[in-house]
Amino acid sequence: MMMQSLNENSRDYIEKVATEALSQFDNIAEAANTKLHDGQTLGSEALASINTLTSSTTIQKLDQISQANRESYRILADEPAIARVVVMDEKGEERTYYICRTTPVSGFPNLASYRAPVGRLASLAIGTEFTLPNGKVVEVLERAQLRPAARADGWDSCDTVVEAEHVGPLTVESLRALLAEVAGEEVTEDLLEQLLAEESVKANIFDGVRRSVITKMGLRDQPVLDQYQDEIFRLPLDKRLLILGPPGTGKTTTLIRRLGQKLDTAFLEEGEQRQIEMVASARGVAHANSWLMFTPTELLKQYLKEAFAREGVPASDLRIRTWQDYRRELARNAFGVLRTATGGGTFVLKDGLPSLRPEALDRPTQWFDDFNAWQRNAYMQELHEAVNILREAKAPEVQSLGARLHSALTQSSEGGLASTFSSLAVELSKVQDLVARLKETSDGKIKAALNLQLNRNRGFLDELARFIDGLQQAQTTDVDDQDDLDEEEDPTGPRTVRAAALNAYMQAVRAQARSAASKRTVSKSSRNGKIIEWLAERGMTEADQAEVGANLLVQTYARRFMNPVKRYLDGIPRRYRTFRRERQQNESWYHNVGFEARDIHPLELDIVLLTILRAAGDLTSRPNVQRDIDSPAWASLQPILGHYRNQILVDEATDFSPIQLACMAALAHPRLRSFFACGDFNQRLTAWGARTSDDLKWVFPDFDIKEITISYRQSKQLNEMARAMIRAVGGAEQYASLPVHMDSAGVAPVLLEYAIDEITVVHWLADRIREIECFVGQLPSIAIFLNVEDEVVAVAEALNTALAEHNIQVVACREGQAVGQESNVRVFDIQHIKGLEFEAAFFVGIDRLAELHPALFDKCLYVGTTRAATYLGVTCVGKLPAAIESLRSHFGQDWHQSD
């Protein structure tokens, strides 16, 4: 509220702070601009001219430093400081610090980065003691939170919060206006002018902390965190952290601030710096680029990028991803789980696949554990089966190898898969030699049969090629037939027509010989089956088939030991297919009908990916594997190393399942295991999202879970309604308190019932929007939420017509896309607005929400109504749903009648 009186000491103090701060802004910005434009930053060309023998790595590092310095100068030129703090040491000596958002420019000994340990002073309350890095203990005497703004007539700071032991906290709307008004008081002799000047000073200064109006869509900028948030973001790099809290408590802001600090190696501990240097030298990826953040929606992703830019952190689409997109990329391009046009992969991803029973969504961790244990056992059974067959082979050298492999398996049985792979690696060269000799013999027999056909008909391969070309027009490869594909074949396939025909001939004849030796039949509907049928008598003789088939079976079983790590990881999708088939018969986890064996649901894909990632992570985290990663035994893990990041971050974590979160966690580099997530169980908008802390502890048993409860977004009225809503719908109990000294007064939310047609709703919305503009004095950030995407365009067009007289533009944000100017009113399907905040929000048809999303009604309602900071409007087709009837007392009719 406006100041009623301001004593002379307080007035002199504020004037002193204003004079000093604006002068400091000017000096810092001038120094930063000079550095930015004088070309003194050291680049690769300058360095190369100084010393041509300097390594390219050193040049690259200096270039990165130069680029970082330029970015810091750019930020300081626009925003010289975000806080001013005065401290006193034990000797009674005072020192003033200015805190900036980035690395300070040289020449200002009292200018410190907020990321540095000294930067914590900006978050501490008056009277708090703090130990400086040099060991000196100081007490905070004064604090001012600054918001610099460059004006035509010089620097200003808007809505500056000033506090000292006997002053404030006070909010000063404009420091420059304050100084101008004080000067005006002193020079005028006219009594009327003096009175007006005094009133102007009072209007510029407010008791307490004033809430700012949200004028643009996005994430609120909070340059200085509160004391508890500040403590969290400074925790060591190698932590597994989760922040839980109600809407508007600054969870995402804390996450962003932490990443900014942890990317700036200058502010890392010495041990942390050594760690990231080791990782960077091993992988060749700079720490500044080795991070990945996941968010549930594209819309939130775009506004996170903007928030990162404020921190001087470049955040491209490669750094901030939705799990939906990244999952597909991993499964299709990295791990070969999803089919591609080149013929690789096992499954076809289908979002609406009716494959999963309810228990799979309700108990995802047990579902994963069931598959992971099953597939490990299945793999070990494959190895033991292969060993037994090799031990029983006719050839002595095969028997001998089988005996050694059996011994290796037996001795390592207690040590898990890593121990098994290490033991088998000893025999790798002998397995390779055996398979090479056997393959030479079998290929010789097959090519001899082919040459016989070519001697009879030189156009044989061309005829086969034309036949194969006809097969490509139809789906001829059965899913189960993939097990018969030759492991030694190049997955990219031959590039010439005849070479492709030769490759197909070799595969088909091998399949025929194997089936003869194993007493199995090649499926006639498969590609190999159709080629065999076309060949008829033009393949090998029965005698040669038997001989080659026996040879190929030995090769098949011996190959299981040629690259066991690769075979284990690559075989996980195939083993999943078999597991699903078995569990379908037991009616466990899956429905038994309604989809094809090659199809896979996104949540099933998560299970497969997590199995691959955890297995690979378990291996790569072992010192002996890290040491010998280039050896043939472990080389197949190298591609996975390329997906590890020094830092993994997750926003709105409770929208993701424990399996999805575990996949993301598995991407954290094993040496650092740095993972930071934030969320709120009451805001979970997915049926599969994490529901309890136990779900999250399953991801990391040592998860350090922090709760923050001070809400900086909502007015007192909306905060009280949000708490009442949690109680009404039985959500997770939480207490969101408002900041001390903040002016949190607002207006009651408003309700329209029995709005049975669009015209009624649109006119009511238009009236409320005009009211808001009158109250605020400008059009703030306003959003309208609907229950279904199909209505977004129609409502936006109708509202545009209703508001045309006052030139208020309304835009339809299809699929959650941000369009239009900042002053536009925006219309969204509610599923897209997670994590954003607006000064005003309207939720249309909340009673229909219960019908459309019964399982998530309470969560959608809570998320929708907590997007608003001050103004909230709600409409119902009928009446207020029974589940929230108890909230009726919180609503008014319109804001002219509100308190």
N, C-alpha and C positions, 0 to 999 in steps of 0.2 A: 504494500500500500504506500501511498505518497507520504513523504516525511511531513510531520506536523511542525517540527521544530528541529533546529540543528545548532548545537552550541558552538561557540567560537573556536574552541580547541579542535572539535571534530571537523569543523569546516576548514580550519587551517591544515589539519592533517590530510584531508582528502585533496585539498589544493596542492599540497606538497607531493603527494603520490602522483597526481595527474601530471604536474609539471615535469617531474623526474621521469616518469614512464614514457611520455610522449617524446621527450628528448632522447631517451635511450632507444626508442623505436627508430627514430630518425638516424641515429648513429649506426645502429646495427644494420639497418636496411641499406644505408649508403655504402658501408663496408662490404656487404654481401654483393651488391650490384657492381662495385668496383672489381671484386674478385671474379664475378661472373663474366665480365666483359673485357678484362685485361689480358686474357689468354695465358695466364701464368700457370694453369693446371698442367701437370706433366702428362704427355701422351706418348704413344708408341713411336711416332715419327721423331719427336724430340729425343727420346731415349735412344733410339737406334742411331741417331746421328752422333750421340755422345759416345756410345760403346756398341759397336757392331757385334761384339761377342756375347752380349747379354742374352740370356736364354729367352725363348719365346714365352715360356711360362711366367717369367718375371715381368716381361713386357705386358702380358695379358693382365697380370695382377695389378700393375701400376695403372693400366688403362681403366680397370674397374674402380680403383681408388679415385682416379681423376673424375670418372663419371659420377661416382657417389658424391664427391665434393661439389660438383656442379649442381647436382640435384639439391644438396643441402643449401647452397647459396641461393638457389631459386626459391626454395621454401622460405628462407629467412628474409629475402627481399619482399615477399608477400605477407609474411607473418613473423615479425622480428622476435616476439616473445609471447608466451601464453600465461606466465605467472611472475609475480614479484614476491619475494619472501625475505623478511628481515629476521635474523637469528642473533642470539647473544650467547657467548661462550661463558665458561665458568669464571673468567676474569672480569666479566661485565663488558667485554668489547663486542660491539655490534658489527654485523656484516650483512650487506644486501646482496641477494642473488636474484638474477633474472633467469628464468627457465624457458627454454625454447623447445620446439617439437622435434628438432633434428640435431645434427652435429653442429656445434657453435662455430662461428667464424673467429679467426684469430684476432687478437688485439683487445679482447674483452675478458679480463680475468674473472669477472663476476657473472659471466654468461655460461650456463650449463645446460646440457641436453636433458630432457625429461627422461631419456632412456638410461642416463648415468645414475649411479647410486645417489648423488646429490639431488637429482631430480625428484626424489621421493619427498623432499621438503614441500613441494607444491601441493601434496595431498594430505599433509598432516594438519591437525587442528591446532589452534592457538594454545600455547602452553605445553605442547608435546616436546619431549626431549628426543634428540636424534644424535647418533654417533656418526660423524663424518668419516670418510675413507681413511683420513690421516689419524684417526683415533680420538679426535677432539669431540667432546660432548657439547652440543648446543641446544638451546631452547627456541622454539618458534615464537616470535613476538608479533609479527605482522604478516598478513597474507593478502594478496590481491590476484584474482583470476582475471586475466586480460584477454580481450578479443580485438586484436588490431584490425584497423580498417584504413586504407589509404584514401584520403579525400583530396579534392582539388586544392584546398587550402592547407594541407598537411595531414599528419597522422592523427588518428582518433582511436579510441577503444570504446566499443559499444557494450552496454550491459555489464560493465565491470563490477565484480563483487569484491568489496573492500572490507577487511576486518582486522581488528587489533584487540588488545586486551580490554580497552574501554571504548571501542568504536565498533558499531555494527554487529553482525554483517549488514552492509548497505549495498544496494545496487545503484550504480551511477549509469544513467542511460547514455551519456556522452561525456567523456573527459574533456574534449576540446570545447564543447558547449559550456561546460562548467567553468573553465578558465576564462572564456569570453564573457560569461555572465558576471563573474567576480570582478573582472576588469571594468565592466560597464558600471557596476555599483560604485566603484571607487571614483570614477571620473565625473559621474553625473551629480549636479547639485539640485536638480529638479526632484521634488518630493515624489511626484507621480512616477517618474522614471525609476526612482529608487524602489518604490513599492512593487512595480512591475518586475524589476530585476530580481528582487527577493523571491517573488512568486515563481519566477522562471527557474531559479536555483532549486526551490522545493520540488517543482515538477520534474526536475532532472534526477532527483535522488529519492530512492525508495527504501523503506524499511525492509530488511530481510533480503532473500534471494528471489528475484522475479523470474517466473517461468517464461521462456521465450515462445513465441508463436511459431508453429511449424508452417513455413511458407512454401516449401517444396517437398515433393515426394522423394523419399530416400531414407537413409539412416541418420539419426541425429548425431551431430559432431559434439563430442564431449572431450575437449582438449586435455583436461585434468581429471583423472579418476579420483574416486573417493578413497579413503585410507585403506579399506578392505580390498577393493578392486586392485589398487596399486600393489598391495602385498602379493596378491595372486599372480599378477602378470610378471613380477620379478622373480618368481620361483625358478629353479635351475632348468636348463634346457632338457635334460634327460628325465623329465617327469611325465607321468601319465595323469593328466588333470581333467576333471569334469566340473563345470559350473552349472548348477541348477538354480533357477529362480523365476519369479513371476515376470510377466511382460514389462518391458521398460526399465529393467534393473541394470542395464548396461552389460549384459553377458557378451554380446557380440562385440561391443566396443572394447571390452577387456581382451577378448580374443585377438582383435586386430592390433591393439597396442602391444600385446605380447609378441606377436609375430614380427612387428616392426623392430622391437628391441632385439629379439633373438637373431634377426638377420644381420644386424649391425655388429660385426665381430669385435669392434672396439669396446663394446660393453659386455662382452662375455668374459667369464672367469678364465684364468690361464689354462686350467684343465679342459674346459670346454673348447677353447681355441685349439688345443693340441688334438682333441678328438676330431673336430671337423676338418682340420688340416690332413689328418690321416685318411679320413673318408674321401676327401676331395682328391688327394693324390692317387688313391686307389681307383677311383671311378672317373676322374677327369671332369667332374661337374662342380662348379662353384657353389659354395654354401648359399649364396644369395639367390640361386636359381633352384635350389633343392628343397622345395616345399610344395605342398598340394593341399588345397582346401575343398571340402565337399559341402554342397548346399542342396536342399531338396527341390528348389525351383529355379527356373531360368531368370525370373524377374528378380529374385533376391540376389542371384549371382551378379547381375548387372549393377546393382546398387552397392554390393560389397566391393566391386572393382573401384567404384567412385570413392568409397570410404578408405580403401587402401591407398589411393592416389593422394589423399590428404595427408597420409603418413609418409609420403615419399617412397612407397613400396610399389614398384611396377607389378601389376597383376593382370596378366593376359589370360586368354581363354585356356591356355595350357596349365595355368596355376589354379584357377577356380573352376571346378567342374561339378556337374550334377552326377550322382551315382548312376543314374539311368544311362547316361552317355558313356561314362568311364567303364562301367561294367561291360557294355557291348564291345568297347574297344579292346579291353583285356581279353574277353572270351573269344573274340573273332580274330584279332591280329597277333596277340601275344601267346595265348595258350591253346589255340586250335580247338576250342570247345564248340564254337558255332561254325556252321558250314559257310564256305565261300564259293565264289564262282569257279575257282581253280580246282575245286574238288576236295579241299581239306575240310576238317571239322566233322563233328558228329551230329549236332542238333540244329533245329530251326527254332528260333526264339519267337514265342507268341504270347503277347501280353494277357489276353483273356482266356488262356487255356484252362479248361475245367478239370485240371489234374489233381488238385490238392483237396484233401479232406480238412475239415475245420481244425483238427488237432495239429496239423502241420503249421497253421498260423498261430495257434495258441501255445504250442510248445516247440518253437523252432530250435532251441539249443539241444533238446533231447533228440529231435529229428536228425540234426547234424551229427551228434555223437553216435547215433545208431548207424548212419551210413559210414562215418569215418572208421569206426571199429570193424564194420563188415568188410569194407574194401581193403583195409590193411590185412585182415585175415585171408581174404580172397587172393591178394597178391602173394602172400607167403605160401599159400597152398599152390599157386602156380609155380613158384620156385621149387618147392619140394617135389611136385609132380614131375617137373622137368629133370631134376636131379635123379630121381628114381629111374626114369626112362633112359637117361644117359648111362647110368650104372649098369643097366641091363642090356645095353647095346651089344652087338656082335663084335664090333671092332675094339681091340684092346686099348687103343689110344683114347677112344671115346669113354670106355669103362674107367680108365685111369683118371681122366678129367672129371668124370661124374663123381668119383670117390673123393677127389680133392675138394670139389664144390660142396659135397655133402658135409665134409668135415668143417668147411668154412661156415656153412649155415648152422651147424650144431653148436659150434663154439661161440657164435655171436648171438644166439637165440635170446639171451637175457638182456642184451644191450640195446634192443630196439633197432629200428631201421637204419639209423646212422652207423651203428656197429656192424650190421649186416653188410651194408654197402662197402664199408672199409675193408672187411674181410674178403669180399668178393673181388675187390679191386686188385688183389694180389694175383689172381688167376686171369686177369683181363687179357694179357698178351697171348696166353695159351689158348683161350677161347677164340680170339680173333684169328689166330693161325689155323685152328681147326676149321672154323667156318669158311675161311678163304679157300682152303683146299677142297672142302666139300662142295662149295659153290662153283668152283672151277670145273669140277667133274660133272655136276648136274647141268650147268649151263652148256657144257660141251655136248652132252647128249641131246639137249633140246635144240640147239643150233644145228646139230647134225640132221635132225629130223626136218628142220626148216629148210636147210640147204637141199635136201632131197626134193622137197616141193618146188624150190626155186629152179632146180635143174630141169624139172618137168614143165614148169610154168613161170617164166621170168616176171610175169605180171601178177604173181600170187599176192605180194604185199600190197600192191595197188588195189586189187580186188578186195582184200581184207580191209583196207583203209576206207573204201567206199561203203562197205557193210557197217563198219564202226560209226561212220559219219551219220548213217541212218539211225543208229541206236541213240545218238545224242539228242534226237528230237523228242524222245520219251524218257520218263523216269525208269531207269533199268537197274539201278543199284539198290538193293535191299539193305536196310540198316544192318542186319545181322551179317550180311555178306562182307562187311568191312573187316571182320576178324580174319578173313582169308587173304587179305591184301598182303603183298610182299613187303616186308619191312625195309628191304634194301633199296626199294625203288625211289627215284627222285620225286618228291611230292609236287614239284612244279611241272613235271612231265616233259617228254621230248618236244622239241620245237618244230621238227619237220614231219611231214605226213608219213613217210616211210618209217622213220624212227618211232613215231607213235604207234604205227601198226606193229612193228617189231616188239615194242614194249607190251602191247596188248596181247600179242601171240604168246610171249614168254609168260605173262601172268596167267593166262587161261590154261596153258599146258601145265604149268606148275600146280594150279588149283586142281586140275584133273588128276595129276599124279598123286598129289597129297590125298585127295579124296579116295583114290583107289587103295592107297597104303593104309589109310585110317578107317576104311570101310564106311566112309561118309559119302553123301551125294551132294554135288554142287547144285544149288538152286537154279532151276531152269529159267526163272524170271530175272535172275541177276545178269549183270553184264558179262561176267565170265561164262555163265551157263549158256547164254545166247551165242557167244563166240565158239564155245565147244561144240554146240549143235551145228553151227555153220561149218566148222572144220571137218566134222564127221570123221572119216578115215585119214584125214591129212595131218594128224598129230603124230604122237609117238606110238610104237607098237605096245601091246599089253605088257610084254616082258620088260621093255624099257620103262614103261610107266611104273611098274612095280619097283624096279631098281632105283629109279630117280625119286619115286615117292618116298621110299625108305630113307634115302639120302636127305630129302627135303624135310622130313619129320625130325631127323637129328638136327639139321640146321635150325629148324624152328625152335626146338627146345634149348639148343646151345645159345641161340641169339638172346634168350632171356637173361643171359649173363654177360653179354657184350657191353651193354650200357644200362645196368639195372636202374640207375637213378632216373635216366630219361624214360625208360620203359615204365617205371612206377608212376611218374608224373603224367606222362602222355596217356597212360591207361586209365586214369581216374574217370574221364567221361564215359568210356566204355563200361567200366565197372559200375558206374552210376546207373547206366541203362539196365544192366542186369539186376542190380539191387532193386530198382523201381519195379521191375517185372515180378520179382519175388514178393515184394511187399504188397503189390497189387493183389496177388493171389490170397494174401492173408488179410486183405482190406485194412492195411495199416498205412497211414500217411497219405495214400493215394486212392482216388477213385479207380475202378477197374475198367471203365469204358469212357468213351467220349473224346479220345484223342489218339494220335498215332505215336508209335514208338520213337520216331525221330523228333517229335515236338517237345519243347521244354518251356515251362513257366519261368518268368523272371526270378521268382523266389527260389525255384529249383536251381537256376543258374548260380545264384548266390552260394548255395550249398556246395556245388562243384568247385567254384572259384575259391572258396574258403579252404576246402580240402587241399587244393593245389598250393595256395599261398602259405598255409600253415606248415605243410610238409616241407616246402622249400625253405621257409623261414627257420624251421627246426634244424635243417642241415646247414644253412649258411651262417647260423649263429655259432657254430662250433669252430674253435680255433684251428683244428687240423684241416677242416674244410676251407676256411678262409686262407690258410697258408698255401694249400695245394689246389686252389680254385682253377688254375690253368691246366691241371693234369687231366688226362682223358676220363678218369673216373668221375670227376666233378664238373667238367667243362659245361655240361648241359644246364648247370645252374646259372651260368653267366648271364643269359638273357633276362633272367628274373632280377638279377642285381640291378639292371638298368631301370627297373620300376620302383626301386626303393628311394625314399626321400628322407632328408634329414629331419623334416618336420611334417607331420600330418595334422590337419585341423578340420573340425567338423562343426558346422553351424546347424542349429535345430536338430540336435542329435536324436531326440526322441521320436522323430519322424522316420528314422531308420530302424530296421530290425537289428537284434543283437548279432545276427549273422552278417548283415551288411556292415555294421560297425566293426566287427572282427576282421572283415576283409580289408577295410580301410586301415585298421590298426596294423595288419600284417604288412602294409606297405611302408611302415616306419622302419628306417634302417636299423638292423639288429644291434649295431654298436651304440646307437643313441636312444632308440625306442621313445622318441619324443612325440607325444600325442596330446592334443588339447581339444576338448569338445565342450559345447554348451547346449542347454536345452531346458525343457519344462514339461513334465509328464502331463500336466493339464492342457498342454497345447498340442498333443499328439494328434495329427490329422490323417494317419494311416492305420489301417486295421492291423498291420503287422509291426507297427512301431514298438520300440522298447517301452515297457510298462512299469518296471520297478528298478530300484538300484541293483537288485540281484542280477537282472538282465545285463546290466552294465559291468558288474563285477565279473561276470562270466567272460567278458571280453578281456579285461585285465584284472586279475585278482588284487593287484596293488594299486588300483585306481584311487587317486586322491580326490575325493568328491567334496567340493566346496559349495555352500549355499549363500546366495546374496539376496537380500530382501528389501532393499531400499529402491522404490520405484520412482524414476525421474520423469516418467511420461505423463501419467494421468493426474487429473484434478482430484480433489478430495471426494467429490460426488461419484466420479467414475471408479475411483479406487474402492470406495465402500461398496458399490454395486458389484464389482468384480469379486470381492471377497464373499458377498452374499450369494453370488452365483455359484461359486465353488461349493459352498455349503448346501445349496439347493440341489445340485446335481450329483453330490457325493464325490467330488473330485479330491485329489490329494491335498490335504490341508496345508495351507501355507499362509504366512502373514506378510503382506507387502506394506511396509511402512513408508511414509512420505518423508522427504528430507527435512531435517530440522531447519527452521528459519525460512523455508521456501514458501512463497505465496502460492498456495495450492487451491485457492478458491476458484470455483467454476460454476457451471449450471447443471441442473438435473438433466438426465437423458430424457428424451421425449418419445412417446409411443402413439402409433396410429393403428387401431384395430378395425376389423371388418372392411378392409380395403380390398374389395372383391374384384375391382377392375383396374387396369393399367392407368386409366385417366386419373382416377382418384389418387393413386400412389404418386404419379408424376407431378400433379399439382401440389400435393403436400410436400414433396421433396423440393420443388422449386421455391415454395414459400420459405422453407427452412434455410435453404442456401442463401436466399436474399437476406434473411435475418442475420445469418452469420457474417456476411460481408458488411452489414451495417454495424454490427457490434465490434468487429475487429478493425474496421476502417480500411480493409483490403480483403481480397479473396485469398484465404489461406489454403493449405493443402487439404483437399476434400476427396473422399472416395466413397463409392456406392458398391455394395457387395450383393451379388445375386446367388441363387442356389444352383443355377444351371447355365452353362456356357451359351446355349441357344438363345437366351433372352438378352444377352449383353448388348447386342447391336440395336435391337428394337427399343430398349429402355433409353439408351444413349441418344438415339435420334429423337424420341418423343420429348426427352428432357431438354435437348438442344432447342427445340421449337418453343418450349415453355419459357426458356430463359433468354430467348433471342432479343427481347426488348431491352434487356440490361447487358447485352453483349457478353454473356457468360458462355464460354465454350465447353461442351461436354464431349469426351472422346470415349469410344469403346475400345477397351484393352483386350482384344481377342487373344485367347490362350495365355493371358497374363503378360502380354508384351507391352512395354512402356512406350507410349507414343504421345505426340502433342507437346505443347508448351507447359512449363511448370505451373502456370496459373490455371490450367484446364482442370475441370472436374473430371474424374476418371471412374469408369464403370468396369468392375471385375467379376468374374466367377470367384467365389470365396476361396476355392482351393489354391489360388495363386498368390495370396496376400500374406503368407506367413513371413514373419520377421520385419515387416514394414510398419511405419507409423504415420498417422495423419492428424492434422489438427481436428478434423471432423470426419466422421464415418457414419454411413447409413447402412443398415442391414435390412434388406427387403424380404418379406415373407418368411420370417423365422419359424412360424408354425409348420410351413411346408418342409422345412429342413428336417424336422423329426421324422417325416414320412420318407424322405429321400435317403437319409443317412441315419437310420435308427441307432446303429452301433456307435457312430461317432457324433451324434447330435450334440452332446454336451461339450465335446472338444471344439467342434466347429463354431458353436455358439460363443464359447469363451474366447476363441481366437478372434472371431469377427468383432465382438464388442470391445475387446481390449486393444484394437488398433487405434482407437480415437484417444486424443490427448485431452480435449475439452468438450467437444460437442459430439453427442451420440444420438442417432435417431433410429428407431426400430419400427417396422410395419408388420402386420399380420393379416393374412387373408381372412382368418376368422378372429379368434381371440388369443390372448397370451397362452402359450402351451401350459398345461397343468403342471409340468415339471418345474416351471419357473414362475408360477402364479405368485409365489411368496415375494417376488421382486417388484410387484406392481407399485408398492409404495415409493419406490425409487424413481418412478417416471412422472413426468409432467406432460402437458398437452402441446405447448410450444414454448419457445424461449422468451417471448414477451411476458409470459406468466411465471417463468421460472424464478427461483430465488437468485 
